[in-house]
Amino acid sequence: MTHEIEYHDAMIAMLELIWGTGFMAPGGEGNIANLVEGLEIRNQRVLDIGCGIGGPAFVLAGKYGALVVGTDIESQLIERARLRAKQLRLDSRCEFLLVEPGPMPFPDESFDVVLSTGVIMQIENKRDVFEEALRVLRPGGVLTCYDWMKPEGEYSDDMRYWFKMERLTYAMKTFAEYESMLRDAGFTEIQLTDRSDWYRRKVQDEYEEIRTELYPRMVERLGKEEADHFVENWRAMKVVCVKGDVCQGYYRARKPAG
């Protein structure tokens, strides 16, 4: 099945420019540190759902010693991740698979940790994702994720405008909805953490960067039209983050041990 490509070269170039090589969500290595804090993942099997071009997987393998399998539905992202893994000599610890939406192509109890960063917010049927994550986790295994969430109520006009500028599909839910879906899927020890203050500050710095010192590099790599589009995109994102129309959330949950 062919999927509509949302992460075109210009978008990837922009995300790497602002968030770091290999990363398609904010926070870089610090974000991964938050996701695995308190977990012993050396030589543990970690599934990265929506691995993108591999940034999180390379940190998990190279810095923390995990054995990582990354999955994504966009072939050009998987190709980039595989190439980068070879360049970093991490291909023995990182495997990247092109998958279809739906059931995961793994046996039951295949992984010690399931991780995702900035991806599940784009999936409409999150309950199915959580049920599949539970299935492929070993008893006692952990799901740990970073997502963008929404407050109660309908999307604001500012949010709808930002979605238009993003050119991406979003299906955001509230913290309470995430907790309910995780519990219904069968997870226990559910923890949700609102880190919106962190990115509320960071996005304002990012906006200043891309409209000033980063702007010439953006024009060189993307062309002026695309560069100007992303300046406006980040302005719109800054607005919704500062207003609290979008929240930055971490959540962790455990598969019952038996």
WOVENUR-V414105 format. One record per pair of residues at least 12 apart in sequence whose ideal C-beta (glycine too) atoms are under 10 Angstrom apart, sorted by sequence separation. I is the first residue (numbers start at 1). J is the second residue. D is the distance in Angstrom with one decimal. If there is no record, write none. Layout:
I;J;D, I;J;D
This chain:
12;24;7.1, 19;31;9.1, 48;60;7.2, 56;68;8.3, 57;69;8.4, 58;70;9.6, 70;82;9.4, 82;94;8.6, 84;96;9.4, 133;145;9.0, 178;190;8.6, 179;191;9.4, 215;227;6.4, 218;230;6.6, 11;24;8.5, 57;70;4.7, 81;94;7.7, 82;95;8.7, 83;96;9.7, 116;129;8.3, 120;133;9.4, 130;143;7.3, 159;172;8.5, 179;192;5.9, 214;227;9.1, 215;228;9.0, 218;231;7.9, 46;60;5.6, 54;68;8.9, 56;70;8.0, 81;95;9.6, 82;96;5.1, 129;143;9.7, 178;192;6.4, 46;61;8.5, 55;70;10.0, 70;85;9.1, 81;96;4.4, 82;97;9.7, 114;129;9.4, 130;145;9.5, 155;170;8.8, 215;230;9.5, 44;60;9.5, 54;70;6.3, 80;96;9.1, 81;97;9.8, 82;98;9.9, 114;130;9.3, 129;145;9.6, 176;192;8.9, 211;227;9.7, 214;230;9.6, 215;231;7.1, 7;24;7.0, 51;68;8.1, 53;70;9.5, 68;85;9.4, 79;96;8.6, 116;133;8.4, 155;172;8.0, 175;192;5.2, 210;227;8.3, 211;228;9.7, 214;231;9.5, 46;64;8.7, 48;66;9.4, 51;69;8.4, 52;70;8.0, 54;72;9.3, 78;96;5.0, 114;132;8.8, 115;133;9.6, 175;193;9.2, 41;60;6.8, 51;70;2.8, 53;72;8.7, 77;96;8.5, 78;97;7.1, 79;98;8.7, 114;133;4.4, 175;194;6.8, 211;230;9.7, 212;231;9.9, 36;56;9.9, 41;61;9.7, 44;64;9.0, 46;66;4.5, 48;68;5.8, 49;69;9.8, 50;70;8.3, 51;71;6.1, 52;72;6.2, 78;98;4.7, 113;133;10.0, 114;134;8.6, 150;170;8.9, 210;230;6.5, 211;231;5.1, 35;56;8.0, 43;64;9.9, 44;65;8.5, 45;66;7.6, 46;67;6.8, 47;68;7.8, 48;69;7.1, 49;70;8.3, 50;71;7.2, 51;72;5.2, 53;74;9.7, 77;98;8.8, 78;99;9.0, 114;135;9.9, 126;147;9.1, 150;171;9.8, 151;172;9.6, 153;174;9.0, 210;231;5.8, 211;232;9.6, 42;64;6.4, 43;65;6.1, 44;66;5.7, 45;67;5.1, 46;68;4.9, 47;69;5.3, 48;70;4.3, 49;71;6.0, 50;72;5.8, 52;74;8.3, 68;90;8.6, 76;98;9.9, 101;123;7.8, 111;133;8.7, 114;136;6.7, 148;170;7.7, 150;172;4.1, 152;174;5.8, 32;55;8.5, 36;59;9.1, 41;64;5.2, 42;65;3.8, 43;66;7.4, 44;67;6.9, 45;68;8.0, 46;69;7.4, 47;70;7.9, 48;71;7.1, 49;72;8.5, 50;73;8.1, 53;76;8.9, 54;77;8.3, 58;81;8.6, 75;98;5.3, 101;124;9.7, 102;125;9.2, 114;137;5.8, 149;172;5.7, 150;173;6.8, 151;174;6.6, 152;175;9.7, 210;233;9.1, 211;234;7.8, 31;55;9.5, 32;56;5.5, 35;59;9.7, 36;60;7.2, 40;64;9.1, 41;65;7.2, 42;66;6.8, 43;67;6.5, 44;68;9.6, 45;69;7.1, 46;70;9.1, 47;71;7.1, 48;72;8.9, 50;74;9.4, 53;77;5.4, 54;78;8.8, 57;81;7.0, 61;85;8.4, 70;94;6.8, 71;95;9.5, 72;96;7.4, 74;98;8.1, 101;125;8.6, 113;137;7.8, 121;145;9.3, 123;147;9.9, 148;172;6.2, 149;173;6.3, 150;174;6.0, 151;175;8.9, 152;176;8.0, 207;231;8.0, 210;234;5.5, 211;235;8.0, 25;50;9.3, 31;56;7.8, 32;57;9.5, 35;60;8.8, 39;64;8.7, 40;65;9.7, 41;66;4.4, 42;67;9.3, 52;77;5.3, 53;78;8.6, 67;92;9.1, 68;93;6.5, 69;94;8.0, 70;95;7.2, 71;96;7.6, 72;97;8.0, 73;98;7.3, 103;128;8.3, 104;129;8.9, 110;135;8.9, 111;136;5.4, 112;137;7.6, 113;138;9.4, 120;145;6.1, 121;146;9.3, 122;147;9.2, 147;172;8.1, 148;173;10.0, 149;174;6.1, 150;175;9.2, 152;177;9.4, 209;234;8.9, 210;235;9.3, 24;50;8.7, 29;55;8.8, 32;58;9.6, 33;59;8.5, 40;66;9.9, 41;67;8.9, 51;77;7.5, 52;78;9.1, 53;79;9.1, 54;80;7.1, 55;81;8.7, 58;84;7.1, 62;88;6.9, 67;93;5.6, 68;94;4.9, 69;95;4.9, 70;96;4.6, 71;97;5.1, 72;98;6.8, 73;99;6.2, 102;128;7.6, 106;132;8.8, 108;134;9.8, 109;135;8.0, 110;136;4.9, 111;137;5.8, 112;138;5.9, 119;145;8.1, 120;146;9.2, 121;147;4.5, 122;148;9.2, 147;173;8.6, 149;175;5.8, 207;233;9.7, 208;234;9.4, 24;51;9.2, 25;52;8.0, 28;55;7.5, 29;56;9.1, 32;59;4.6, 36;63;9.5, 39;66;9.5, 41;68;9.2, 50;77;9.0, 51;78;7.8, 53;80;4.4, 54;81;3.4, 57;84;9.3, 58;85;7.1, 61;88;8.7, 62;89;9.2, 66;93;7.3, 67;94;8.2, 68;95;7.2, 69;96;7.8, 70;97;7.1, 71;98;7.8, 72;99;7.1, 73;100;6.8, 101;128;9.0, 102;129;9.7, 108;135;5.6, 109;136;7.1, 110;137;8.1, 111;138;6.8, 114;141;7.2, 115;142;8.7, 116;143;8.3, 117;144;9.3, 118;145;8.9, 119;146;9.0, 120;147;5.4, 121;148;4.8, 149;176;9.6, 150;177;9.0, 207;234;4.6, 24;52;4.2, 28;56;9.3, 31;59;9.1, 32;60;6.5, 36;64;6.3, 52;80;8.4, 53;81;5.2, 54;82;8.0, 57;85;7.7, 62;90;5.8, 65;93;7.9, 66;94;9.0, 67;95;8.4, 68;96;8.8, 69;97;6.6, 71;99;4.6, 73;101;6.0, 101;129;9.3, 103;131;9.5, 104;132;4.9, 107;135;9.1, 108;136;6.7, 109;137;6.9, 110;138;7.6, 112;140;8.6, 113;141;6.3, 114;142;7.5, 115;143;7.7, 116;144;8.2, 117;145;7.0, 118;146;6.0, 119;147;7.7, 120;148;9.6, 121;149;7.1, 147;175;9.8, 149;177;8.3, 206;234;6.1, 207;235;6.0, 22;51;10.0, 23;52;7.9, 24;53;6.5, 27;56;9.7, 29;58;9.8, 30;59;10.0, 52;81;7.1, 53;82;9.8, 54;83;9.0, 55;84;8.6, 58;87;10.0, 61;90;5.1, 70;99;9.9, 71;100;9.9, 73;102;9.9, 103;132;6.1, 104;133;8.1, 106;135;8.5, 107;136;7.6, 108;137;9.0, 109;138;4.6, 112;141;5.3, 113;142;5.2, 114;143;4.8, 115;144;5.3, 116;145;4.6, 117;146;4.6, 118;147;6.6, 121;150;9.0, 149;178;6.8, 207;236;9.7, 22;52;7.9, 23;53;8.2, 24;54;9.5, 25;55;8.5, 29;59;5.3, 33;63;8.8, 36;66;8.2, 51;81;6.1, 53;83;9.2, 54;84;5.3, 58;88;5.9, 60;90;9.7, 61;91;9.6, 102;132;8.4, 106;136;4.9, 108;138;9.0, 109;139;7.0, 111;141;6.4, 112;142;7.6, 113;143;7.7, 114;144;7.6, 115;145;6.7, 116;146;7.5, 117;147;8.2, 118;148;6.8, 204;234;9.6, 207;237;7.8, 208;238;9.4, 22;53;5.6, 23;54;9.3, 24;55;7.0, 25;56;8.1, 28;59;8.2, 32;63;7.8, 33;64;9.1, 53;84;6.7, 54;85;6.3, 59;90;10.0, 61;92;8.9, 62;93;7.8, 104;135;7.6, 105;136;9.7, 110;141;9.5, 111;142;9.6, 113;144;6.6, 114;145;8.3, 115;146;8.8, 116;147;7.7, 147;178;7.5, 203;234;7.2, 206;237;8.5, 207;238;4.8, 21;53;8.7, 22;54;5.4, 23;55;3.9, 24;56;9.0, 32;64;8.0, 58;90;5.7, 61;93;4.0, 62;94;8.8, 103;135;8.5, 104;136;5.7, 109;141;8.0, 111;143;9.8, 203;235;9.8, 206;238;7.9, 207;239;9.7, 21;54;9.8, 22;55;2.8, 23;56;7.3, 48;81;9.6, 57;90;7.9, 60;93;8.7, 61;94;5.1, 71;104;7.2, 103;136;9.7, 145;178;8.9, 205;238;9.8, 21;55;6.9, 22;56;7.9, 29;63;7.2, 54;88;8.8, 60;94;8.2, 71;105;8.2, 203;237;5.9, 204;238;5.7, 207;241;9.8, 20;55;6.9, 22;57;8.4, 23;58;9.7, 58;93;9.1, 69;104;9.9, 71;106;9.0, 203;238;5.0, 19;55;8.2, 22;58;6.0, 23;59;9.1, 54;90;8.7, 57;93;8.7, 58;94;6.7, 202;238;10.0, 203;239;9.5, 15;52;8.7, 16;53;7.8, 21;58;9.2, 22;59;8.3, 57;94;4.9, 69;106;7.8, 145;182;9.7, 203;240;9.2, 204;241;8.1, 15;53;8.9, 57;95;8.9, 199;237;9.5, 200;238;8.8, 203;241;4.8, 204;242;7.2, 16;55;8.4, 57;96;7.5, 143;182;7.6, 202;241;8.8, 203;242;7.8, 12;52;8.4, 15;55;9.6, 54;94;6.8, 201;241;9.3, 12;53;6.5, 69;110;8.4, 200;241;5.1, 201;242;9.5, 54;96;6.6, 69;111;7.5, 143;185;9.1, 199;241;6.1, 200;242;5.9, 51;94;8.8, 53;96;9.3, 68;111;9.8, 149;192;8.9, 200;243;9.4, 203;246;9.7, 51;95;9.8, 52;96;9.7, 67;111;9.4, 143;187;6.5, 200;244;8.1, 7;52;7.3, 51;96;6.2, 67;112;9.0, 68;113;9.5, 70;115;9.6, 71;116;9.8, 124;169;8.4, 126;171;7.6, 142;187;9.4, 147;192;10.0, 149;194;8.3, 151;196;9.9, 196;241;7.4, 203;248;9.5, 7;53;8.4, 48;94;9.0, 51;97;8.7, 66;112;8.6, 122;168;6.7, 123;169;8.9, 124;170;9.6, 125;171;8.5, 196;242;9.9, 200;246;9.6, 202;248;9.2, 66;113;7.6, 68;115;8.7, 72;119;8.6, 121;168;9.8, 122;169;5.5, 123;170;9.8, 124;171;4.4, 126;173;6.7, 142;189;8.7, 143;190;9.3, 144;191;9.3, 146;193;9.7, 149;196;8.8, 199;246;8.9, 200;247;9.4, 24;72;10.0, 46;94;9.8, 48;96;8.9, 71;119;9.9, 121;169;9.7, 122;170;5.9, 123;171;6.3, 130;178;9.0, 134;182;9.0, 148;196;9.4, 196;244;7.0, 199;247;9.0, 200;248;8.0, 50;99;9.9, 66;115;9.2, 121;170;6.2, 122;171;6.4, 124;173;9.9, 133;182;9.3, 137;186;10.0, 146;195;8.4, 199;248;4.5, 43;93;9.4, 47;97;9.9, 49;99;9.2, 73;123;9.9, 121;171;6.8, 122;172;8.9, 127;177;9.9, 131;181;9.2, 135;185;9.5, 137;187;9.1, 196;246;8.0, 198;248;6.5, 120;171;8.9, 121;172;5.5, 126;177;8.3, 130;181;5.7, 134;185;5.5, 135;186;9.1, 148;199;8.7, 196;247;4.6, 197;248;8.4, 120;172;10.0, 121;173;7.9, 126;178;7.6, 129;181;9.0, 130;182;5.7, 133;185;7.6, 134;186;5.0, 195;247;8.5, 196;248;4.8, 24;77;8.2, 60;113;8.8, 120;173;9.2, 127;180;9.3, 128;181;9.7, 130;183;9.5, 131;184;8.7, 132;185;8.9, 133;186;9.8, 134;187;6.3, 194;247;5.9, 195;248;4.7, 196;249;7.8, 127;181;5.0, 130;184;8.1, 131;185;4.7, 133;187;8.4, 194;248;7.3, 195;249;6.9, 49;104;8.2, 60;115;7.4, 126;181;5.5, 127;182;9.1, 130;185;3.8, 131;186;7.2, 193;248;9.2, 194;249;5.9, 195;250;6.1, 125;181;9.8, 126;182;9.1, 129;185;8.7, 130;186;8.2, 131;187;9.6, 193;249;6.8, 194;250;8.3, 47;104;7.8, 121;178;9.8, 127;184;6.6, 128;185;8.8, 130;187;6.9, 192;249;6.2, 193;250;4.5, 22;80;8.8, 57;115;9.1, 120;178;8.8, 127;185;6.2, 192;250;7.3, 193;251;7.3, 22;81;8.2, 47;106;7.4, 56;115;7.1, 126;185;9.0, 191;250;8.0, 192;251;4.7, 193;252;8.3, 56;116;8.9, 191;251;6.5, 192;252;8.2, 45;106;9.7, 56;117;5.5, 120;181;9.9, 190;251;7.0, 191;252;4.7, 192;253;9.1, 22;84;6.5, 55;117;8.8, 56;118;9.4, 167;229;8.8, 190;252;7.6, 191;253;7.2, 21;84;8.4, 47;110;7.5, 48;111;10.0, 189;252;7.8, 190;253;4.5, 191;254;9.3, 12;76;8.5, 47;111;4.5, 51;115;9.4, 165;229;7.2, 166;230;10.0, 187;251;9.5, 189;253;6.2, 190;254;8.2, 7;72;9.2, 12;77;7.9, 45;110;6.8, 46;111;6.5, 47;112;9.0, 48;113;9.3, 49;114;6.6, 50;115;9.7, 51;116;8.8, 52;117;8.6, 165;230;8.5, 187;252;9.3, 188;253;6.9, 189;254;4.3, 8;74;9.9, 22;88;9.2, 45;111;4.7, 46;112;6.8, 47;113;7.3, 48;114;8.3, 49;115;7.3, 50;116;5.6, 51;117;9.1, 52;118;8.6, 167;233;8.5, 187;253;3.6, 188;254;5.6, 189;255;9.5, 6;73;9.7, 7;74;5.9, 9;76;8.2, 44;111;8.2, 45;112;5.2, 46;113;4.6, 47;114;4.7, 48;115;5.4, 49;116;4.1, 50;117;7.7, 52;119;7.8, 69;136;9.8, 165;232;6.0, 166;233;6.3, 186;253;9.3, 187;254;6.5, 188;255;7.8, 189;256;9.0, 5;73;9.9, 6;74;7.3, 8;76;8.6, 12;80;7.7, 44;112;4.0, 45;113;7.5, 46;114;7.6, 47;115;6.9, 48;116;6.8, 49;117;9.0, 50;118;7.7, 51;119;8.5, 165;233;4.2, 185;253;8.5, 187;255;6.6, 188;256;5.5, 3;72;9.9, 4;73;9.9, 5;74;5.9, 7;76;7.6, 43;112;9.3, 44;113;6.1, 45;114;9.8, 46;115;5.8, 47;116;8.7, 48;117;7.9, 50;119;2.9, 164;233;9.4, 165;234;8.8, 182;251;7.0, 186;255;7.3, 187;256;8.2, 188;257;9.2, 3;73;5.3, 4;74;9.1, 5;75;8.7, 7;77;6.2, 49;119;6.0, 50;120;7.4, 162;232;9.8, 165;235;8.6, 166;236;8.2, 182;252;9.5, 183;253;8.4, 185;255;9.7, 186;256;7.3, 3;74;6.4, 5;76;6.8, 6;77;10.0, 9;80;9.9, 41;112;7.2, 48;119;9.0, 49;120;7.2, 50;121;9.8, 161;232;9.6, 162;233;7.5, 165;236;5.0, 166;237;7.7, 178;249;7.2, 182;253;4.9, 1;73;9.0, 3;75;8.4, 5;77;9.1, 40;112;9.2, 41;113;5.9, 50;122;7.8, 162;234;9.7, 164;236;8.4, 165;237;7.9, 175;247;7.2, 179;251;7.8, 2;75;9.0, 7;80;9.8, 39;112;8.8, 40;113;9.8, 50;123;8.3, 162;235;9.3, 163;236;9.0, 172;245;9.7, 174;247;8.4, 178;251;5.8, 39;113;6.5, 41;115;9.1, 49;123;9.0, 162;236;4.1, 172;246;7.0, 175;249;6.0, 179;253;8.9, 161;236;5.7, 162;237;5.7, 172;247;8.6, 174;249;9.4, 178;253;9.5, 39;115;9.5, 162;238;9.4, 170;246;9.1, 173;249;9.7, 175;251;8.1, 36;113;7.7, 159;236;9.0, 162;239;7.3, 163;240;9.4, 172;249;9.9, 35;113;9.1, 158;236;7.1, 159;237;10.0, 161;239;8.5, 162;240;5.2, 36;115;7.6, 50;129;9.6, 158;237;9.8, 161;240;8.7, 162;241;9.4, 35;115;5.8, 49;129;7.1, 159;239;9.2, 160;240;9.8, 35;116;8.9, 158;239;5.3, 159;240;5.4, 35;117;6.7, 158;240;5.2, 32;115;8.5, 34;117;9.6, 49;132;8.9, 156;239;9.5, 162;245;8.3, 49;133;7.3, 156;240;7.3, 158;242;10.0, 159;243;9.0, 162;246;8.1, 32;117;7.5, 47;132;9.9, 155;240;9.3, 158;243;6.6, 31;117;6.2, 47;133;7.8, 159;245;5.0, 31;118;8.6, 49;136;9.9, 156;243;7.4, 158;245;6.0, 159;246;6.9, 156;244;9.9, 157;245;9.7, 158;246;9.6, 47;136;6.5, 148;237;10.0, 156;245;5.1, 27;117;7.9, 47;137;8.5, 56;146;9.4, 150;240;9.5, 155;245;7.5, 156;246;9.6, 25;116;9.5, 26;117;9.3, 27;118;8.9, 45;136;9.6, 155;246;9.4, 25;117;4.8, 26;118;7.7, 45;137;9.9, 148;240;9.7, 151;243;9.7, 153;245;9.6, 24;117;8.3, 25;118;3.1, 45;138;8.5, 148;241;9.2, 151;244;6.4, 23;117;8.6, 24;118;6.8, 25;119;7.9, 44;138;9.6, 47;141;9.7, 49;143;9.5, 150;244;9.6, 151;245;7.1, 3;98;9.9, 23;118;9.2, 24;119;8.7, 46;141;10.0, 50;145;9.8, 150;245;7.1, 151;246;8.5, 25;121;9.7, 45;141;9.3, 46;142;9.8, 47;143;9.5, 49;145;8.2, 150;246;6.2, 151;247;6.7, 3;100;8.4, 44;141;9.1, 149;246;7.3, 150;247;6.7, 3;101;8.0, 44;142;9.8, 46;144;9.5, 148;246;5.4, 149;247;4.5, 1;100;5.9, 19;118;9.8, 148;247;6.9, 149;248;7.7, 150;249;9.8, 1;101;8.6, 147;247;9.0, 148;248;6.3, 149;249;4.6, 41;142;9.3, 147;248;8.2, 148;249;7.3, 146;248;7.6, 147;249;5.5, 149;251;9.1, 15;118;10.0, 39;142;6.3, 41;144;9.9, 146;249;7.3, 147;250;8.1, 38;142;9.5, 145;249;8.5, 146;250;5.4, 147;251;7.3, 39;144;7.2, 145;250;7.1, 146;251;8.3, 36;142;9.2, 38;144;9.7, 144;250;7.6, 145;251;5.5, 35;142;9.9, 37;144;8.9, 144;251;7.6, 145;252;7.6, 36;144;6.8, 143;251;7.9, 144;252;4.6, 145;253;8.9, 35;144;4.9, 143;252;6.8, 144;253;8.2, 34;144;8.8, 35;145;7.4, 142;252;6.3, 143;253;5.0, 144;254;9.8, 35;146;6.1, 142;253;7.3, 143;254;7.6, 32;144;10.0, 34;146;7.2, 141;253;10.0, 142;254;5.5, 143;255;7.6, 141;254;7.1, 142;255;7.6, 32;146;9.1, 140;254;6.7, 141;255;4.9, 31;146;6.0, 139;254;9.5, 140;255;6.4, 141;256;9.9, 6;122;8.3, 137;253;9.8, 139;255;6.0, 140;256;7.7, 141;257;9.2, 137;254;8.6, 138;255;7.3, 139;256;6.8, 140;257;4.2, 137;255;4.4, 139;257;4.9, 140;258;8.2, 27;146;7.3, 134;253;8.8, 136;255;9.5, 138;257;9.3, 139;258;5.6, 26;146;8.9, 133;253;8.9, 134;254;9.8, 135;255;9.0, 25;146;6.7, 134;255;5.5, 25;147;9.2, 26;148;9.7, 133;255;8.4, 134;256;9.1, 25;148;8.8, 130;253;8.2, 121;246;9.3, 121;249;9.0, 118;248;9.5, 120;251;9.4, 117;250;9.6, 115;252;9.9, 113;252;10.0, 114;253;9.8, 114;255;9.1, 109;255;8.9, 11;166;8.9, 11;167;7.3, 10;167;9.7, 11;168;8.1, 8;167;8.3, 34;193;8.5, 6;166;9.2, 7;167;9.6, 6;167;6.9, 7;168;8.1, 34;195;7.7, 6;168;5.3, 6;169;6.7, 31;195;9.5, 34;198;9.4, 4;169;8.9, 31;198;9.7, 27;195;9.1, 30;198;9.3, 27;198;8.2, 26;198;9.0, 27;199;8.1, 26;199;6.2, 27;202;8.2, 26;202;6.5, 26;203;7.9, 26;206;7.9, 18;203;9.9, 19;206;8.5, 18;206;5.6, 18;207;9.7, 18;209;7.1, 17;209;9.3, 18;210;6.4, 17;210;8.0, 14;210;8.2, 18;214;7.1, 17;214;6.4, 14;214;9.5, 17;217;6.6, 18;218;9.2, 17;218;6.7, 13;217;9.7, 14;218;7.0, 17;221;7.2, 13;218;8.4, 16;221;9.6, 17;222;8.8, 14;221;8.3, 10;218;9.7, 13;221;5.3, 14;222;6.7, 13;222;6.1, 10;221;8.4, 11;222;9.4, 9;221;9.5, 10;222;5.2, 14;226;7.8, 18;230;8.6, 9;222;8.8, 10;223;8.2, 13;226;8.8, 14;227;8.5, 17;230;9.1, 37;250;9.5, 39;252;8.9, 38;252;9.0, 10;225;9.7, 11;226;9.1, 14;229;9.2, 15;230;9.5, 35;250;7.1, 37;252;9.2, 10;226;4.9, 14;230;5.0, 18;234;8.0, 34;250;6.1, 36;252;9.9, 9;226;9.8, 10;227;9.2, 13;230;9.6, 31;248;9.8, 35;252;8.2, 8;226;9.7, 34;252;10.0, 10;229;8.5, 11;230;8.5, 14;233;8.4, 31;250;9.0, 10;230;8.1, 14;234;9.1, 27;248;8.9, 11;233;9.6, 26;248;8.2
